[in-house]
Amino acid sequence: YTFTVSNDGNTEETYDLTASSAWSTSVQNTVTVGANSQTTVSVDVTIPSDAGGQTQSVQLTATSQTDGAVSGSDSMNVGLTADYSVSVSAPSDATESSAGTKTYSFTVSNNGNTEETYDLTASSAWSTSVTNTVTVGANSQTTVNVDVTIPGDAGGETQSVSLTATSQTGGAGAGRELEDGSRGAGDSVSVRGPRNPNGAGGWRSPTGA
């Protein structure tokens, strides 16, 4: 960012320069400006990759080397637009050897530049349970376990188990944006019911036939 340092006096001056911000900054140490003249000074600001939605002040101060009581400063605000992007990855399809509650680990990835909290929804023809929400840091991922209860009479059946993560930041519009994955995303895994332990390795039908 380019600041302007003006020498309003009647003699050439060299100024010590100091840049400050909550984010990392760098600037040349000094600048010399002629009487009643001005020059530009560049300040480099490093914006963190997880700073989406944040705004910070960047200030430049010039202090006369001749008289430390003579100084001037000005500031500007720098913001990073929040980028919302989430994806969900399912584990590999599974074939179970017994009925009951099984746990499947999905991965929720926050591909955006700001920490996000997602509402979680698991769905299947079989009973499912999952934690209500998960918070994931910017450019990070976490594992979410989905419990699925396979009925005792489900031998030979295959059911899809899906997990959907919807950004709380997206508010009411999040559910309408699932297709592009910007504020919500989902994935699923197929699970096959247990083998009949008395059926010589065959699949047990829901009716037991």
C-alpha positions as CSV (number, residue, x, y, z in Angstrom):
1,Y,0.0,0.0,0.0
2,T,1.3,3.4,-1.0
3,F,1.5,6.2,1.6
4,T,2.6,9.8,1.0
5,V,5.1,11.5,3.2
6,S,5.1,15.3,2.9
7,N,7.8,17.6,4.2
8,D,6.0,20.9,4.9
9,G,9.2,22.6,6.3
10,N,11.8,24.8,4.6
11,T,14.7,22.4,4.8
12,E,15.4,18.8,3.5
13,E,14.6,16.2,6.2
14,T,15.2,12.5,6.7
15,Y,12.5,10.7,8.5
16,D,12.5,7.4,10.4
17,L,9.5,5.2,9.3
18,T,7.4,2.9,11.3
19,A,4.6,0.7,10.1
20,S,2.2,-0.9,12.5
21,S,-0.9,-3.3,12.2
22,A,-2.3,-6.4,13.9
23,W,-1.0,-8.1,10.7
24,S,2.6,-8.3,9.8
25,T,4.0,-5.2,8.1
26,S,7.3,-4.1,6.6
27,V,8.6,-0.8,5.4
28,Q,11.9,0.9,4.5
29,N,13.7,2.3,7.6
30,T,14.0,5.9,6.4
31,V,13.1,8.4,3.7
32,T,14.6,11.8,2.8
33,V,12.2,14.4,1.5
34,G,13.1,17.9,0.2
35,A,11.7,21.1,1.6
36,N,8.1,21.7,0.7
37,S,8.0,18.3,-1.2
38,Q,6.5,14.9,-0.9
39,T,7.3,11.3,-1.8
40,T,5.6,8.0,-1.7
41,V,6.4,5.1,0.7
42,S,5.3,1.5,0.1
43,V,4.1,-0.5,3.1
44,D,3.9,-4.3,2.7
45,V,1.1,-6.0,4.7
46,T,0.9,-9.8,5.0
47,I,-2.7,-10.9,5.3
48,P,-3.1,-14.3,7.0
49,S,-4.8,-17.0,5.0
50,D,-7.4,-17.5,7.7
51,A,-8.3,-13.8,8.1
52,G,-11.5,-14.0,5.9
53,G,-14.0,-11.4,7.1
54,Q,-11.5,-9.5,9.1
55,T,-10.5,-5.8,8.8
56,Q,-7.3,-4.3,10.3
57,S,-5.8,-0.8,10.5
58,V,-2.4,-0.2,8.9
59,Q,-0.6,2.9,10.1
60,L,2.6,4.6,8.9
61,T,4.5,7.1,11.1
62,A,7.3,9.4,9.9
63,T,9.5,10.9,12.6
64,S,12.1,13.6,11.9
65,Q,15.7,12.6,12.7
66,T,16.5,16.2,13.4
67,D,13.8,16.8,15.9
68,G,12.1,13.7,17.4
69,A,9.1,15.8,18.5
70,V,8.2,16.4,14.8
71,S,6.2,13.4,13.4
72,G,3.2,12.6,11.4
73,S,1.1,9.5,10.8
74,D,-1.9,8.3,8.9
75,S,-3.7,5.0,8.7
76,M,-5.9,3.0,6.4
77,N,-8.1,-0.1,6.8
78,V,-7.4,-3.3,5.0
79,G,-10.0,-6.1,4.8
80,L,-10.1,-9.6,3.4
81,T,-13.4,-10.8,1.9
82,A,-14.7,-14.0,3.5
83,D,-14.6,-17.0,1.2
84,Y,-17.0,-19.8,2.1
85,S,-16.4,-23.2,0.8
86,V,-17.1,-26.7,2.3
87,S,-16.9,-30.2,1.1
88,V,-17.8,-33.6,2.7
89,S,-16.1,-36.9,1.9
90,A,-17.6,-40.2,2.7
91,P,-15.7,-43.4,3.7
92,S,-15.6,-46.4,1.4
93,D,-18.7,-48.5,1.1
94,A,-19.1,-51.1,3.8
95,T,-20.5,-54.7,4.1
96,E,-21.3,-55.6,7.7
97,S,-21.3,-59.1,9.2
98,S,-23.7,-58.3,12.0
99,A,-26.7,-56.0,12.8
100,G,-26.6,-53.2,15.4
101,T,-25.1,-49.8,15.5
102,K,-22.1,-49.1,13.3
103,T,-19.9,-46.0,13.1
104,Y,-18.7,-44.5,9.8
105,S,-16.2,-41.6,9.7
106,F,-16.9,-38.8,7.2
107,T,-14.5,-35.9,6.6
108,V,-15.7,-32.3,6.6
109,S,-13.3,-29.9,4.9
110,N,-13.5,-26.1,5.3
111,N,-11.9,-24.9,2.0
112,G,-12.6,-21.2,2.9
113,N,-10.5,-18.5,4.5
114,T,-12.4,-18.1,7.8
115,E,-13.4,-20.5,10.6
116,E,-16.9,-21.9,10.1
117,T,-19.5,-23.7,12.1
118,Y,-21.6,-26.2,10.2
119,D,-25.0,-27.7,10.9
120,L,-24.8,-31.5,10.4
121,T,-27.5,-33.7,9.0
122,A,-27.2,-37.5,8.6
123,S,-29.9,-39.4,6.6
124,S,-30.6,-43.0,5.6
125,A,-33.5,-45.4,5.4
126,W,-31.9,-46.9,8.5
127,S,-31.7,-45.0,11.8
128,T,-28.8,-42.5,12.1
129,S,-27.3,-40.1,14.6
130,V,-24.7,-37.5,14.4
131,T,-23.6,-34.5,16.4
132,N,-25.6,-31.3,15.7
133,T,-22.7,-29.1,14.7
134,V,-19.0,-29.0,14.0
135,T,-16.6,-26.1,13.9
136,V,-13.7,-26.2,11.4
137,G,-10.8,-23.8,11.0
138,A,-10.0,-22.1,7.8
139,N,-8.3,-24.4,5.2
140,S,-8.7,-27.3,7.6
141,Q,-10.7,-30.5,8.0
142,T,-12.1,-32.7,10.7
143,T,-13.6,-36.1,11.1
144,V,-17.4,-36.5,11.9
145,N,-18.7,-39.9,13.0
146,V,-22.1,-41.0,11.9
147,D,-23.8,-43.8,13.8
148,V,-26.0,-46.1,11.8
149,T,-28.3,-48.7,13.3
150,I,-28.7,-51.7,11.0
151,P,-31.9,-53.7,11.7
152,G,-31.6,-57.4,12.5
153,D,-33.8,-58.2,9.5
154,A,-31.8,-56.2,7.0
155,G,-29.6,-59.0,5.6
156,G,-28.9,-58.5,1.9
157,E,-30.1,-54.9,2.0
158,T,-27.9,-52.0,0.9
159,Q,-28.7,-48.5,2.1
160,S,-27.1,-45.1,1.4
161,V,-25.9,-43.1,4.4
162,S,-25.4,-39.4,3.7
163,L,-23.9,-36.5,5.7
164,T,-24.6,-32.9,4.8
165,A,-22.8,-30.0,6.3
166,T,-24.4,-26.5,6.0
167,S,-22.7,-23.3,7.0
168,Q,-24.4,-21.4,9.8
169,T,-23.0,-18.2,8.2
170,G,-25.1,-18.9,5.1
171,G,-28.3,-18.6,7.2
172,A,-31.6,-19.4,5.5
173,G,-30.0,-19.4,2.0
174,A,-27.5,-22.2,2.8
175,G,-29.9,-25.0,2.0
176,R,-30.5,-23.6,-1.5
177,E,-26.8,-23.5,-2.2
178,L,-25.9,-27.1,-1.7
179,E,-25.4,-27.8,-5.4
180,D,-22.4,-25.6,-5.8
181,G,-20.9,-26.5,-2.4
182,S,-20.2,-22.9,-1.5
183,R,-22.1,-22.9,1.8
184,G,-23.1,-26.5,2.1
185,A,-22.0,-29.9,0.8
186,G,-22.8,-33.6,1.3
187,D,-21.6,-37.1,0.5
188,S,-22.8,-40.6,1.1
189,V,-21.6,-44.2,1.7
190,S,-23.4,-47.4,0.9
191,V,-23.8,-50.0,3.7
192,R,-24.9,-53.6,3.2
193,G,-26.7,-55.5,5.9
194,P,-25.3,-58.6,7.7
195,R,-24.9,-62.1,6.4
196,N,-27.1,-64.8,7.8
197,P,-24.9,-66.7,10.2
198,N,-27.0,-69.8,9.6
199,G,-27.2,-69.5,5.9
200,A,-23.9,-70.9,4.7
201,G,-22.7,-67.5,3.7
202,G,-25.8,-66.6,1.8
203,W,-27.6,-63.3,2.3
204,R,-30.6,-63.1,4.6
205,S,-33.6,-61.4,3.1
206,P,-35.7,-59.0,5.2
207,T,-38.4,-61.7,5.5
208,G,-35.9,-64.3,6.6
209,A,-36.5,-66.4,3.5
